[in-house]
Amino acid sequence: MSANSIGIYHDHLYIYYLDLDIDGTNNSFEKTSLKTVRITDGSSKRKSYWTTETQTGKTESDAKITIGLAPGELAIVNPNKKTAVGNDVGYRLIPAIPSHPLLTEDDYPQIRGAFTDYNVWVTPYNRTEKWAGGLYVDHSHGEDTLAVWTKKYD
């Protein structure tokens, strides 16, 4: 290692765009979480059970997801179309092992790379907002990134 070297230990994160327009444009992003329910009425020897709770994203902030914090499922569905058994037409997002940034949020490289704050972002299509880290992430000052764009839609 030479004097003034920085970035010897670093990571590479990849971004994928996914078109959510399945069977048209009237789709929803759903986050399903596991939820513990306590039994308090004394009708059972059981003390609790678990169930699922599904939330539909209404804003971009609702659809910022950090994978790995709680078990659950992410899905894109079209509530206007049903399968043969009556479920919404859609697909699940099944992520691999998540990675998370190790830099502090006020560190300059993390400001430029704030798209790594969440593993999943759901945003409307805007052809000028193509690169999550700005046109050139290594030249960005953080004002042209996914983290900034999502604030203007909420």
DSSP file (Angstrom, degrees, kcal/mol; ACC not computed):
  #  RESIDUE AA STRUCTURE BP1 BP2  ACC     N-H-->O    O-->H-N    N-H-->O    O-->H-N    TCO  KAPPA ALPHA  PHI   PSI    X-CA   Y-CA   Z-CA
    1    1 A M              0   0    0      0, 0.0     2,-0.2     0, 0.0     3,-0.1   0.000 360.0 360.0 360.0 135.7    0.0    0.0    0.0
    2    2 A S    >   -     0   0    0      1,-0.1     3,-1.5     2,-0.0     0, 0.0  -0.612 360.0 -79.8-101.7 163.1    1.4    3.4   -0.9
    3    3 A A  T 3  S+     0   0    0      1,-0.3    -1,-0.1    -2,-0.2     3,-0.1  -0.274 114.4  16.7 -59.2 144.3    1.0    6.7    0.9
    4    4 A N  T 3  S+     0   0    0      1,-0.2     2,-0.3    -3,-0.1    -1,-0.3   0.595  87.7 148.8  67.1  14.3   -2.3    8.5    0.3
    5    5 A S    <   +     0   0    0     -3,-1.5     2,-0.3     2,-0.0    -1,-0.2  -0.595  17.9 172.4 -77.0 138.0   -4.0    5.4   -1.1
    6    6 A I        +     0   0    0     -2,-0.3    -3,-0.0    -3,-0.1     0, 0.0  -0.990  52.5  40.2-142.9 148.6   -7.7    5.1   -0.5
    7    7 A G        +     0   0    0     -2,-0.3    -1,-0.1     2,-0.1     3,-0.0   0.675  61.0 136.3  88.3  18.1  -10.3    2.7   -1.7
    8    8 A I  S    S+     0   0    0      1,-0.2     2,-0.6    -3,-0.1    -2,-0.1   0.933  76.0  45.6 -62.2 -43.3   -8.2   -0.4   -1.4
    9    9 A Y  S    S+     0   0    0      2,-0.0     2,-0.3     0, 0.0    -1,-0.2  -0.904  85.7 133.5 -98.9 119.5  -11.2   -2.1    0.1
   10   10 A H        -     0   0    0     -2,-0.6     2,-0.3    -3,-0.0    -2,-0.0  -0.921  39.6-131.4-154.4 175.3  -14.2   -1.3   -1.9
   11   11 A D        -     0   0    0     -2,-0.3     2,-0.4     2,-0.0    -2,-0.0  -0.870   7.2-137.4-133.2 167.3  -17.3   -2.9   -3.5
   12   12 A H        -     0   0    0     -2,-0.3     2,-0.4     2,-0.0    -2,-0.0  -0.995  19.2-167.9-126.8 124.3  -19.1   -3.0   -6.8
   13   13 A L        -     0   0    0     -2,-0.4     2,-0.4     2,-0.0   103,-0.0  -0.933   9.6-146.0-116.0 137.1  -22.9   -2.9   -6.8
   14   14 A Y        -     0   0    0     -2,-0.4     2,-0.4     2,-0.0    -2,-0.0  -0.814   5.4-151.9-106.5 141.9  -25.0   -3.6   -9.9
   15   15 A I        -     0   0    0     -2,-0.4     2,-0.4     2,-0.0   100,-0.0  -0.915   8.7-166.2-113.2 136.2  -28.3   -2.0  -10.7
   16   16 A Y        -     0   0    0     -2,-0.4     2,-0.4     2,-0.0    -2,-0.0  -0.977  11.4-144.6-122.5 136.7  -31.0   -3.6  -12.8
   17   17 A Y        -     0   0    0     -2,-0.4     2,-0.4     2,-0.0    -2,-0.0  -0.802  16.2-168.5 -93.8 140.6  -34.0   -1.9  -14.4
   18   18 A L        -     0   0    0     -2,-0.4     2,-0.5     0, 0.0    -2,-0.0  -0.988  18.9-134.9-132.7 123.1  -37.2   -3.9  -14.5
   19   19 A D        -     0   0    0     -2,-0.4    -2,-0.0     1,-0.1     0, 0.0  -0.664  14.6-165.4 -77.9 122.1  -40.2   -2.9  -16.5
   20   20 A L        +     0   0    0     -2,-0.5     2,-2.1     1,-0.1    -1,-0.1   0.378  53.0 112.9 -90.9   4.0  -43.2   -3.3  -14.3
   21   21 A D    >   +     0   0    0      6,-0.1     3,-0.6     2,-0.0     2,-0.5  -0.467  38.2 163.2 -82.8  73.2  -45.8   -3.1  -17.1
   22   22 A I  T 3  S-     0   0    0     -2,-2.1     4,-0.1     1,-0.2    67,-0.0  -0.792  74.8  -8.5 -89.1 131.2  -47.2   -6.6  -17.0
   23   23 A D  T 3  S-     0   0    0     -2,-0.5    -1,-0.2     2,-0.1     2,-0.2   0.859 137.4 -37.2  51.2  39.6  -50.5   -6.9  -18.8
   24   24 A G  S <  S-     0   0    0     -3,-0.6     3,-0.1     1,-0.1     0, 0.0  -0.676  83.2 -67.2 112.4-167.0  -50.7   -3.2  -19.2
   25   25 A T  S    S+     0   0    0     -2,-0.2     2,-1.5    -4,-0.1    -1,-0.1   0.428  97.9  95.6-108.1  -0.9  -49.8   -0.2  -17.0
   26   26 A N        +     0   0    0     -3,-0.2    54,-0.4    -4,-0.1     2,-0.2  -0.444  59.3 138.6 -90.1  63.9  -52.2   -0.5  -14.1
   27   27 A N        -     0   0    0     -2,-1.5     2,-0.3    51,-0.2    51,-0.2  -0.675  38.4-151.3-110.0 161.2  -49.9   -2.4  -11.8
   28   28 A S  E     -A   77   0A   0     49,-3.1    49,-2.6    -2,-0.2     2,-0.6  -0.958  13.9-132.0-130.4 148.9  -49.1   -2.2   -8.1
   29   29 A F  E     -A   76   0A   0     28,-0.4    28,-2.8    -2,-0.3     2,-0.4  -0.896  29.7-166.8 -98.1 125.1  -46.0   -2.9   -6.0
   30   30 A E  E     -AB  75  56A   0     45,-3.1    45,-2.4    -2,-0.6     2,-0.5  -0.930  14.6-164.2-119.6 138.5  -46.9   -5.0   -3.0
   31   31 A K  E     -AB  74  55A   0     24,-2.7    24,-2.6    -2,-0.4     2,-0.5  -0.980  10.3-165.5-118.4 117.6  -44.8   -5.8    0.0
   32   32 A T  E     -AB  73  54A   0     41,-3.1    41,-2.6    -2,-0.5     2,-0.3  -0.916   9.4-174.4-108.2 126.2  -46.0   -8.8    2.1
   33   33 A S  E     -AB  72  53A   0     20,-2.6    20,-2.3    -2,-0.5     2,-0.3  -0.821  27.2-114.1-116.9 154.9  -44.6   -9.2    5.6
   34   34 A L  E     - B   0  52A   0     37,-1.2     2,-0.4    -2,-0.3    18,-0.2  -0.704  35.0-166.6 -85.0 141.9  -45.0  -11.8    8.2
   35   35 A K  E     - B   0  51A   0     16,-2.8    16,-2.5    -2,-0.3     2,-0.4  -0.996  16.2-136.2-136.1 132.3  -46.8  -10.6   11.3
   36   36 A T  E     - B   0  50A   0     -2,-0.4     2,-0.5    14,-0.2    14,-0.2  -0.739  18.7-161.7 -87.1 133.0  -47.1  -12.2   14.8
   37   37 A V  E     - B   0  49A   0     12,-3.4    12,-2.0    -2,-0.4     2,-0.4  -0.972   9.9-141.7-117.7 126.9  -50.6  -12.1   16.3
   38   38 A R  E     - B   0  48A   0     -2,-0.5     2,-0.6    10,-0.2    10,-0.3  -0.709  10.3-138.4 -87.5 133.8  -51.0  -12.7   20.0
   39   39 A I        +     0   0    0      8,-2.7     3,-0.0    -2,-0.4     5,-0.0  -0.839  33.4 160.9 -93.1 120.1  -54.1  -14.7   21.2
   40   40 A T        +     0   0    0     -2,-0.6    -1,-0.1     1,-0.1     7,-0.0   0.498  51.8  80.7-118.6  -6.6  -55.6  -13.0   24.3
   41   41 A D  S    S-     0   0    0      1,-0.1    -1,-0.1     0, 0.0    -2,-0.0   0.531  90.6-126.2 -86.5  -2.7  -59.1  -14.3   24.6
   42   42 A G  S    S+     0   0    0      4,-0.1    -1,-0.1     2,-0.1     5,-0.0   0.548  74.6 121.8  76.9   6.7  -58.2  -17.6   26.2
   43   43 A S  S    S+     0   0    0      2,-0.0     2,-0.3     3,-0.0    -1,-0.1   0.525  71.6  40.6 -80.6  -4.7  -60.0  -19.8   23.7
   44   44 A S  S    S-     0   0    0      2,-0.2    -2,-0.1     1,-0.1    -5,-0.0  -0.970  71.6-131.8-141.7 153.6  -56.9  -21.7   22.7
   45   45 A K  S    S+     0   0    0     -2,-0.3     2,-0.1     2,-0.0    -1,-0.1   0.683  87.4  94.0 -75.5 -17.9  -53.8  -23.2   24.4
   46   46 A R        -     0   0    0      1,-0.1    -2,-0.2    -3,-0.0    -4,-0.1  -0.458  61.8-160.8 -71.7 147.8  -51.8  -21.4   21.7
   47   47 A K        -     0   0    0      1,-0.3    -8,-2.7    -2,-0.1     2,-0.3   0.629  68.1  -3.4-102.2 -20.9  -50.4  -18.0   22.7
   48   48 A S  E     -B   38   0A   0    -10,-0.3     2,-0.3    -8,-0.0    -1,-0.3  -0.981  52.3-167.1-161.7 167.1  -49.8  -16.7   19.2
   49   49 A Y  E     -B   37   0A   0    -12,-2.0   -12,-3.4    -2,-0.3     2,-0.4  -0.936  23.1-120.3-149.9 169.9  -49.8  -17.4   15.5
   50   50 A W  E     +B   36   0A   0     -2,-0.3     2,-0.2   -14,-0.2   -14,-0.2  -0.911  29.5 166.5-119.6 150.9  -48.4  -15.7   12.4
   51   51 A T  E     -B   35   0A   0    -16,-2.5   -16,-2.8    -2,-0.4     2,-0.3  -0.785  33.8 -97.6-141.8-176.9  -50.1  -14.4    9.4
   52   52 A T  E     -B   34   0A   0     -2,-0.2     2,-0.4   -18,-0.2   -18,-0.2  -0.825  21.6-162.4-112.3 153.9  -49.3  -12.2    6.5
   53   53 A E  E     -B   33   0A   0    -20,-2.3   -20,-2.6    -2,-0.3     2,-0.5  -0.981   9.8-157.4-135.3 120.8  -49.9   -8.5    6.0
   54   54 A T  E     -B   32   0A   0     -2,-0.4     2,-0.4   -22,-0.2   -22,-0.2  -0.858   6.6-170.5-105.9 131.9  -49.8   -7.0    2.5
   55   55 A Q  E     -B   31   0A   0    -24,-2.6   -24,-2.7    -2,-0.5     2,-0.5  -0.970  13.7-144.8-118.8 134.0  -49.2   -3.3    1.8
   56   56 A T  E     -B   30   0A   0     -2,-0.4     2,-0.2   -26,-0.2   -26,-0.2  -0.860  26.2-117.3 -97.6 127.9  -49.5   -1.7   -1.6
   57   57 A G        +     0   0    0    -28,-2.8   -28,-0.4    -2,-0.5     3,-0.1  -0.457  33.9 174.4 -66.6 126.9  -47.0    1.1   -2.3
   58   58 A K        +     0   0    0     -2,-0.2     2,-0.3     1,-0.1    -1,-0.2   0.701  68.9  25.6-101.6 -28.8  -48.8    4.4   -2.9
   59   59 A T  S  > S-     0   0    0      1,-0.1     4,-0.7    64,-0.0     3,-0.3  -0.803  87.1-104.5-127.8 169.7  -45.6    6.6   -3.1
   60   60 A E  T >4 S+     0   0    0     -2,-0.3     3,-0.9     1,-0.2    62,-0.4   0.858 120.4  58.3 -63.9 -34.6  -42.0    5.9   -4.1
   61   61 A S  G >4 S+     0   0    0      1,-0.3     3,-1.3    89,-0.2    -1,-0.2   0.850  99.7  58.1 -64.7 -32.3  -41.0    6.1   -0.5
   62   62 A D  G 34 S+     0   0    0     -3,-0.3    -1,-0.3     1,-0.2    -2,-0.2   0.762 106.4  50.9 -63.9 -23.8  -43.4    3.2    0.3
   63   63 A A  G << S+     0   0    0     -3,-0.9     2,-0.7    -4,-0.7    -1,-0.2   0.156  77.7 110.2-106.5  17.7  -41.5    1.1   -2.3
   64   64 A K    <   -     0   0    0     -3,-1.3     2,-0.4    57,-0.2    57,-0.2  -0.854  52.4-172.6 -89.9 120.5  -38.0    1.7   -1.0
   65   65 A I  B     -D  120   0B   0     55,-2.5    54,-2.1    -2,-0.7    55,-1.8  -0.943  27.4-159.7-124.3 133.8  -37.0   -1.7    0.4
   66   66 A T    >   -     0   0    0     -2,-0.4     3,-1.0    52,-0.3     4,-0.3  -0.949  29.6-141.1-105.0 110.6  -34.0   -2.9    2.4
   67   67 A I  T 3  S+     0   0    0     -2,-0.7    -2,-0.0     1,-0.2    30,-0.0  -0.447  76.6  31.6 -75.3 141.3  -33.9   -6.6    1.9
   68   68 A G  T 3  S+     0   0    0      2,-0.5    -1,-0.2    -2,-0.1    29,-0.0   0.272  85.7  98.7 101.3 -10.8  -33.0   -8.9    4.8
   69   69 A L  S <  S+     0   0    0     -3,-1.0    -2,-0.1     1,-0.3     0, 0.0   0.834  98.7   2.2 -78.0 -31.5  -34.4   -6.8    7.7
   70   70 A A  S    S-     0   0    0     -4,-0.3    -2,-0.5     2,-0.0    -1,-0.3  -0.988  84.1-101.7-151.4 145.5  -37.6   -8.9    7.9
   71   71 A P        +     0   0    0      0, 0.0   -37,-1.2     0, 0.0     2,-0.3  -0.375  64.8 110.0 -67.8 149.1  -38.9  -11.9    6.1
   72   72 A G  E     -A   33   0A   0    -39,-0.2     2,-0.4    -2,-0.0   -39,-0.2  -0.986  56.3 -91.5 171.9-168.8  -41.5  -11.2    3.4
   73   73 A E  E     -A   32   0A   0    -41,-2.6   -41,-3.1    -2,-0.3     2,-0.4  -0.988  17.4-152.9-137.8 143.0  -42.3  -11.1   -0.3
   74   74 A L  E     +AC  31  93A   0     19,-0.7    19,-2.7    -2,-0.4     2,-0.3  -0.951  25.4 170.1-114.8 136.5  -42.1   -8.4   -2.9
   75   75 A A  E     -AC  30  92A   0    -45,-2.4   -45,-3.1    -2,-0.4     2,-0.5  -0.992  32.6-144.6-147.5 151.9  -44.5   -8.6   -5.9
   76   76 A I  E     +AC  29  91A   0     15,-2.7    15,-2.3    -2,-0.3     2,-0.3  -0.986  35.6 175.5-112.4 122.6  -45.7   -6.6   -8.9
   77   77 A V  E     -AC  28  90A   0    -49,-2.6   -49,-3.1    -2,-0.5    13,-0.3  -0.919  35.1-141.8-131.1 154.8  -49.4   -7.3   -9.6
   78   78 A N  E >   - C   0  89A   0     11,-3.2     3,-1.8    -2,-0.3    11,-0.9  -0.921  15.4-168.1-110.8 101.1  -52.1   -6.2  -11.8
   79   79 A P  E 3  S+     0   0A   0      0, 0.0    -1,-0.1     0, 0.0   -52,-0.1   0.592  82.7  64.5 -68.4  -8.1  -55.2   -6.1   -9.6
   80   80 A N  E 3  S+     0   0A   0    -54,-0.4     2,-0.4     9,-0.1   -53,-0.1   0.510  99.1  57.8 -91.6  -5.9  -57.4   -5.7  -12.7
   81   81 A K  E <   -     0   0A   0     -3,-1.8     8,-2.2     8,-0.2     2,-0.3  -0.984  69.5-159.8-128.3 138.3  -56.6   -9.1  -14.2
   82   82 A K  E     - C   0  88A   0     -2,-0.4     6,-0.2     6,-0.2     2,-0.1  -0.855  14.5-126.5-118.2 150.2  -57.0  -12.4  -12.5
   83   83 A T    >   -     0   0    0      4,-3.1     3,-1.6    -2,-0.3     6,-0.1  -0.270  45.7 -89.5 -78.9 176.7  -55.5  -15.9  -13.0
   84   84 A A  T 3  S+     0   0    0      1,-0.3    -1,-0.1     2,-0.1    -2,-0.0   0.779 130.4  47.9 -60.8 -27.7  -57.7  -18.9  -13.5
   85   85 A V  T 3  S-     0   0    0      2,-0.1    -1,-0.3     0, 0.0    -3,-0.0   0.386 125.1 -99.6 -96.8   4.6  -57.8  -19.5   -9.7
   86   86 A G  S <  S+     0   0    0     -3,-1.6     2,-0.2     1,-0.3    -2,-0.1   0.513  76.9 133.0  97.6   5.6  -58.7  -15.9   -8.9
   87   87 A N        -     0   0    0      1,-0.1    -4,-3.1     3,-0.0    -1,-0.3  -0.534  65.5 -93.9 -84.9 156.4  -55.3  -14.4   -7.9
   88   88 A D  E     -C   82   0A   0     -6,-0.2     2,-0.2    -2,-0.2    -6,-0.2  -0.432  43.4-110.1 -63.2 140.5  -54.0  -11.1   -9.3
   89   89 A V  E    S+C   78   0A   0     -8,-2.2   -11,-3.2   -11,-0.9     2,-0.3  -0.558  70.6 101.3 -68.8 135.6  -51.8  -11.5  -12.3
   90   90 A G  E     -C   77   0A   0    -13,-0.3     2,-0.3    -2,-0.2   -13,-0.2  -0.988  57.5-106.8 175.7-169.4  -48.2  -10.7  -11.4
   91   91 A Y  E     -C   76   0A   0    -15,-2.3   -15,-2.7    -2,-0.3     2,-0.3  -0.990  22.0-122.9-147.9 154.9  -44.8  -11.9  -10.5
   92   92 A R  E     -C   75   0A   0     -2,-0.3     2,-0.6   -17,-0.2   -17,-0.3  -0.708  16.5-134.1 -96.0 147.5  -42.6  -12.1   -7.4
   93   93 A L  E     -C   74   0A   0    -19,-2.7   -19,-0.7    -2,-0.3    -2,-0.0  -0.912  21.4-170.4 -96.8 120.3  -39.2  -10.5   -7.0
   94   94 A I        -     0   0    0     -2,-0.6     2,-0.1   -21,-0.1   -21,-0.0  -0.877  11.1-160.3-115.4  98.6  -36.9  -13.1   -5.4
   95   95 A P        -     0   0    0      0, 0.0     2,-0.0     0, 0.0    -2,-0.0  -0.339  10.8-129.0 -79.7 158.5  -33.6  -11.4   -4.4
   96   96 A A        -     0   0    0      1,-0.2     0, 0.0    -2,-0.1     0, 0.0  -0.076  63.9 -43.2 -82.2-166.9  -30.3  -13.1   -3.8
   97   97 A I  S    S-     0   0    0      1,-0.1    -1,-0.2    -2,-0.0     2,-0.1  -0.467  73.8-126.8 -63.0 125.0  -28.3  -12.4   -0.7
   98   98 A P        -     0   0    0      0, 0.0     2,-0.4     0, 0.0    -1,-0.1  -0.359  17.8-154.1 -76.8 154.3  -28.5   -8.6   -0.1
   99   99 A S        -     0   0    0     -2,-0.1   -32,-0.1    17,-0.0   -86,-0.0  -0.936   8.2-162.4-121.0 152.9  -25.5   -6.3    0.3
  100  100 A H        -     0   0    0     -2,-0.4    17,-0.1   -34,-0.1    18,-0.0  -0.962  27.9 -98.2-133.6 148.7  -25.6   -3.0    2.2
  101  101 A P        -     0   0    0      0, 0.0     9,-0.0     0, 0.0    13,-0.0  -0.354  21.3-161.0 -67.2 147.1  -23.3    0.0    2.1
  102  102 A L        +     0   0    0      2,-0.1     2,-0.1    -2,-0.0     8,-0.0   0.494  61.4  96.8-104.1  -8.0  -20.8    0.2    5.0
  103  103 A L  S    S-     0   0    0      1,-0.1     2,-0.1     2,-0.1     0, 0.0  -0.439  83.8-102.2 -79.0 156.7  -20.0    3.9    4.6
  104  104 A T    >   -     0   0    0     -2,-0.1     3,-1.9     1,-0.1     6,-0.3  -0.471  31.7-114.3 -74.7 153.0  -21.7    6.5    6.7
  105  105 A E  T 3  S+     0   0    0      1,-0.3    -1,-0.1    -2,-0.1    -2,-0.1   0.701 115.0  52.9 -65.3 -19.2  -24.5    8.4    5.0
  106  106 A D  T 3  S+     0   0    0      4,-0.1     2,-0.3     5,-0.0    -1,-0.3   0.391  81.3 111.4 -96.4   3.9  -22.6   11.7    5.1
  107  107 A D  S X> S-     0   0    0     -3,-1.9     4,-2.0     1,-0.1     3,-1.0  -0.631  76.1-124.8 -77.8 133.7  -19.5   10.3    3.5
  108  108 A Y  H 3> S+     0   0    0     -2,-0.3     4,-2.1     1,-0.3     5,-0.2   0.851 108.1  50.7 -52.7 -45.5  -19.0   11.8    0.0
  109  109 A P  H 3> S+     0   0    0      0, 0.0     4,-1.9     0, 0.0    -1,-0.3   0.854 111.5  49.9 -62.7 -30.8  -18.9    8.5   -1.9
  110  110 A Q  H <4 S+     0   0    0     -3,-1.0    -2,-0.2    -6,-0.3     6,-0.2   0.837 106.2  54.8 -76.1 -31.8  -22.1    7.4   -0.2
  111  111 A I  H >< S+     0   0    0     -4,-2.0     3,-1.0     1,-0.2    -1,-0.2   0.933 113.4  42.9 -62.4 -44.9  -23.8   10.7   -1.0
  112  112 A R  H 3< S+     0   0    0     -4,-2.1     3,-0.3     1,-0.2    -2,-0.2   0.868 121.0  41.7 -66.2 -36.9  -23.0   10.0   -4.7
  113  113 A G  T >< S+     0   0    0     -4,-1.9     3,-2.3    -5,-0.2    -1,-0.2  -0.095  70.8 133.0-103.5  34.6  -23.9    6.3   -4.3
  114  114 A A  G X   +     0   0    0     -3,-1.0     3,-2.1     1,-0.3     4,-0.3   0.645  55.9  82.1 -63.0 -13.4  -27.1    6.8   -2.3
  115  115 A F  G >  S+     0   0    0     -3,-0.3     3,-0.6     1,-0.3    -1,-0.3   0.703  82.5  64.8 -62.6 -16.4  -28.9    4.4   -4.6
  116  116 A T  G <  S+     0   0    0     -3,-2.3    -1,-0.3     1,-0.2    -2,-0.2   0.494  75.5  88.4 -83.8  -2.9  -27.3    1.7   -2.5
  117  117 A D  G <  S+     0   0    0     -3,-2.1     2,-0.3    -7,-0.1    -1,-0.2   0.821  98.4  28.9 -63.3 -30.2  -29.3    2.8    0.6
  118  118 A Y    <   -     0   0    0     -3,-0.6   -52,-0.3    -4,-0.3     3,-0.1  -0.947  68.5-143.5-129.4 150.6  -32.1    0.4   -0.5
  119  119 A N  S    S+     0   0    0    -54,-2.1     2,-0.4    -2,-0.3   -53,-0.2   0.774  90.4  36.8 -82.1 -27.6  -32.0   -2.8   -2.4
  120  120 A V  B     +D   65   0B   0    -55,-1.8   -55,-2.5     2,-0.0     2,-0.4  -0.993  61.5 176.4-131.0 130.9  -35.3   -2.1   -4.3
  121  121 A W        -     0   0    0     -2,-0.4     2,-0.5   -57,-0.2   -57,-0.2  -0.995  12.4-159.7-127.4 135.2  -36.6    1.2   -5.6
  122  122 A V        +     0   0    0    -62,-0.4   -59,-0.2    -2,-0.4   -60,-0.1  -0.974  24.7 160.1-118.6 118.8  -39.8    1.5   -7.6
  123  123 A T        -     0   0    0     -2,-0.5     2,-0.1   -60,-0.0     3,-0.1  -0.933  42.2-100.8-135.6 154.6  -40.1    4.7   -9.6
  124  124 A P        -     0   0    0      0, 0.0     2,-0.2     0, 0.0    29,-0.0  -0.428  53.2 -91.5 -71.1 154.3  -42.1    5.9  -12.6
  125  125 A Y        +     0   0    0     -2,-0.1     2,-0.3     2,-0.0     5,-0.1  -0.479  50.5 166.2 -69.4 132.2  -40.3    5.8  -16.0
  126  126 A N    >   -     0   0    0     -2,-0.2     3,-2.2     3,-0.2    -3,-0.0  -0.897  29.4-148.9-145.2 114.2  -38.5    9.1  -16.8
  127  127 A R  T 3  S+     0   0    0     -2,-0.3     3,-0.3     1,-0.3    -1,-0.1   0.713  97.2  57.9 -62.7 -20.0  -36.1    8.8  -19.7
  128  128 A T  T 3  S+     0   0    0      1,-0.2     2,-0.6     2,-0.1    -1,-0.3   0.595  96.4  65.8 -83.4  -9.9  -33.9   11.6  -18.2
  129  129 A E    <   +     0   0    0     -3,-2.2    -1,-0.2     1,-0.2    -3,-0.2  -0.512  63.8 130.1-107.7  62.4  -33.4    9.5  -15.0
  130  130 A K        +     0   0    0     -2,-0.6     2,-0.6    -3,-0.3    -1,-0.2   0.858  55.2  57.7 -87.4 -37.2  -31.5    6.7  -16.5
  131  131 A W    >   -     0   0    0     -3,-0.3     3,-2.1     1,-0.1    -1,-0.1  -0.864  65.3-151.8-107.9 119.2  -28.5    6.2  -14.2
  132  132 A A  T 3  S+     0   0    0     -2,-0.6    14,-2.6     1,-0.3    15,-0.4   0.787  99.7  41.2 -58.3 -31.1  -29.1    5.6  -10.5
  133  133 A G  T 3  S-     0   0    0      1,-0.4    -1,-0.3    12,-0.2     7,-0.2   0.137 125.7 -92.4-102.7  19.4  -25.8    7.2   -9.5
  134  134 A G    <   -     0   0    0     -3,-2.1     3,-0.4     1,-0.2    -1,-0.4  -0.190  58.5 -58.0  89.9 170.5  -26.0   10.1  -11.9
  135  135 A L  S    S+     0   0    0      1,-0.3     2,-0.4    -3,-0.1    -1,-0.2   0.907 136.7  13.7 -56.4 -45.3  -24.7   10.3  -15.5
  136  136 A Y  S >> S-     0   0    0     -3,-0.1     3,-2.2     1,-0.1     4,-1.2  -0.895  73.3-162.2-131.6 102.8  -21.1    9.6  -14.2
  137  137 A V  T 34 S+     0   0    0     -3,-0.4     3,-0.3    -2,-0.4    -1,-0.1   0.826  90.9  55.8 -58.4 -32.9  -21.2    8.4  -10.6
  138  138 A D  T 34 S+     0   0    0      1,-0.2    -1,-0.3    -4,-0.1    -4,-0.1   0.633 115.3  38.8 -76.6 -10.2  -17.5    9.2  -10.0
  139  139 A H  T <4 S+     0   0    0     -3,-2.2    -1,-0.2   -27,-0.1    -2,-0.2   0.466  93.1 111.6-109.9  -6.9  -18.2   12.8  -11.1
  140  140 A S     <  -     0   0    0     -4,-1.2   -28,-0.1    -3,-0.3   -27,-0.1  -0.293  52.9-158.5 -69.5 150.7  -21.6   13.2   -9.4
  141  141 A H        -     0   0    0    -30,-0.1    -1,-0.1   -29,-0.1    -7,-0.1   0.273  57.2 -97.8-105.4   6.0  -22.1   15.5   -6.4
  142  142 A G  S    S+     0   0    0     -9,-0.2     3,-0.5   -30,-0.1     6,-0.1   0.430 101.2 104.0  96.3  -0.1  -25.2   13.6   -5.4
  143  143 A E  S    S+     0   0    0      1,-0.2    -9,-0.1     5,-0.1   -31,-0.0   0.554  79.2  49.0 -91.8  -6.8  -27.7   16.0   -7.0
  144  144 A D  S    S+     0   0    0    -11,-0.1     2,-0.2     4,-0.1    -1,-0.2  -0.244  89.6 110.6-125.1  44.6  -28.6   13.8  -10.0
  145  145 A T  S >> S-     0   0    0     -3,-0.5     4,-2.5   -12,-0.2     3,-0.7  -0.700  80.6-102.8-119.8 167.8  -29.2   10.4   -8.4
  146  146 A L  H 3> S+     0   0    0    -14,-2.6     4,-2.2     1,-0.2     5,-0.2   0.862 119.1  59.3 -54.2 -40.3  -32.0    8.0   -7.7
  147  147 A A  H 3> S+     0   0    0    -15,-0.4     4,-0.5     1,-0.2    -1,-0.2   0.851 110.7  41.8 -61.4 -34.7  -32.2    9.1   -4.1
  148  148 A V  H X> S+     0   0    0     -3,-0.7     4,-0.8     2,-0.2     3,-0.7   0.897 111.3  54.8 -78.2 -43.2  -32.8   12.8   -5.2
  149  149 A W  H >X S+     0   0    0     -4,-2.5     3,-0.9     1,-0.2     4,-0.5   0.884 102.9  56.3 -59.1 -40.5  -35.3   11.9   -8.0
  150  150 A T  H >X S+     0   0    0     -4,-2.2     4,-0.9     1,-0.3     3,-0.8   0.792  97.9  62.7 -67.0 -26.5  -37.6    9.9   -5.7
  151  151 A K  H << S+     0   0    0     -3,-0.7     3,-0.3    -4,-0.5    -1,-0.3   0.823  97.8  56.5 -66.8 -30.2  -38.0   12.9   -3.3
  152  152 A K  H << S+     0   0    0     -3,-0.9    -1,-0.2    -4,-0.8    -2,-0.2   0.666 106.8  49.4 -78.9 -13.7  -39.7   14.9   -6.0
  153  153 A Y  H <<        0   0    0     -3,-0.8    -1,-0.2    -4,-0.5    -2,-0.2   0.640 360.0 360.0 -96.1 -17.0  -42.4   12.3   -6.6
  154  154 A D     <        0   0    0     -4,-0.9    -1,-0.2    -3,-0.3    -2,-0.1   0.478 360.0 360.0 -78.2 360.0  -43.4   11.8   -3.0
